[in-house]
Amino acid sequence: MTITLDWSQLRYQHTVAVRTALLNRHAPATASKMLCALRRVLKEAQRLGLMNADDYARAVDLPSIKETRELKGRALSGAEIKAIMRVCEEEGTVIGKRDLAVIAILRSSGLRRGELVNLQWEDYSPRLISINYLEINFR
């Protein structure tokens, strides 16, 4: 059985029903991605001349899906961070040294995880670390 849909015939009442169904069946992030895909398909229908600009504008004029997630975990105290660093140092392995360096950089530089992941060896200087517009002196 083949199911077909003439996307160019979708109007506001249809897309708002799709949005509601997506919110009822999926997590907000997933529903938002699917709604984005629907908007893009309708944009292509409009670009191909299958849908006029007014019908397109009305069909995609949907409220954004807001995602409200509570942060997981908790902030570590200074004592907890020092204890973790001490364990990494006492471990004496290469991985322990790497973990110690990662924690030290995150703790002292204000870098985000994504920024830390993108660091390259060339970014390292024993006296000055310069990342984008952030400069930190180590003496």
Solvent accessible surface area in square Angstrom, and as a share of the most:
residue,aa,sasa,rsa
1,M,218,0.97
2,T,120,0.70
3,I,143,0.73
4,T,116,0.67
5,L,96,0.48
6,D,82,0.42
7,W,105,0.37
8,S,9,0.06
9,Q,105,0.47
10,L,19,0.09
11,R,66,0.24
12,Y,94,0.36
13,Q,112,0.50
14,H,75,0.33
15,T,0,0.00
16,V,50,0.28
17,A,58,0.45
18,V,56,0.32
19,R,39,0.14
20,T,69,0.40
21,A,33,0.26
22,L,24,0.12
23,L,67,0.33
24,N,120,0.62
25,R,188,0.69
26,H,69,0.31
27,A,62,0.48
28,P,51,0.32
29,A,40,0.31
30,T,54,0.31
31,A,0,0.00
32,S,45,0.29
33,K,148,0.63
34,M,78,0.35
35,L,2,0.01
36,C,51,0.30
37,A,54,0.41
38,L,16,0.08
39,R,65,0.24
40,R,165,0.60
41,V,57,0.33
42,L,1,0.00
43,K,66,0.28
44,E,79,0.35
45,A,7,0.06
46,Q,45,0.20
47,R,159,0.58
48,L,128,0.64
49,G,65,0.62
50,L,112,0.56
51,M,9,0.04
52,N,92,0.47
53,A,61,0.47
54,D,90,0.47
55,D,26,0.14
56,Y,40,0.15
57,A,55,0.42
58,R,138,0.50
59,A,0,0.00
60,V,26,0.15
61,D,104,0.54
62,L,15,0.07
63,P,78,0.49
64,S,70,0.45
65,I,21,0.11
66,K,161,0.68
67,E,69,0.31
68,T,131,0.76
69,R,186,0.68
70,E,162,0.73
71,L,176,0.88
72,K,193,0.82
73,G,75,0.72
74,R,167,0.61
75,A,95,0.74
76,L,82,0.41
77,S,56,0.36
78,G,39,0.37
79,A,75,0.58
80,E,58,0.26
81,I,38,0.19
82,K,115,0.49
83,A,38,0.29
84,I,73,0.37
85,M,35,0.16
86,R,131,0.48
87,V,94,0.54
88,C,16,0.09
89,E,117,0.53
90,E,129,0.58
91,E,96,0.43
92,G,55,0.53
93,T,62,0.36
94,V,126,0.73
95,I,104,0.53
96,G,1,0.01
97,K,130,0.55
98,R,135,0.49
99,D,44,0.23
100,L,40,0.20
101,A,50,0.39
102,V,51,0.29
103,I,41,0.21
104,A,37,0.29
105,I,46,0.24
106,L,61,0.30
107,R,113,0.41
108,S,66,0.43
109,S,12,0.08
110,G,67,0.64
111,L,15,0.08
112,R,177,0.65
113,R,195,0.71
114,G,44,0.42
115,E,53,0.24
116,L,26,0.13
117,V,120,0.69
118,N,107,0.55
119,L,46,0.23
120,Q,109,0.49
121,W,201,0.71
122,E,145,0.65
123,D,54,0.28
124,Y,118,0.45
125,S,39,0.25
126,P,96,0.61
127,R,165,0.60
128,L,67,0.33
129,I,26,0.13
130,S,55,0.36
131,I,19,0.09
132,N,122,0.62
133,Y,218,0.83
134,L,65,0.32
135,E,114,0.51
136,I,32,0.16
137,N,93,0.48
138,F,77,0.32
139,R,243,0.89
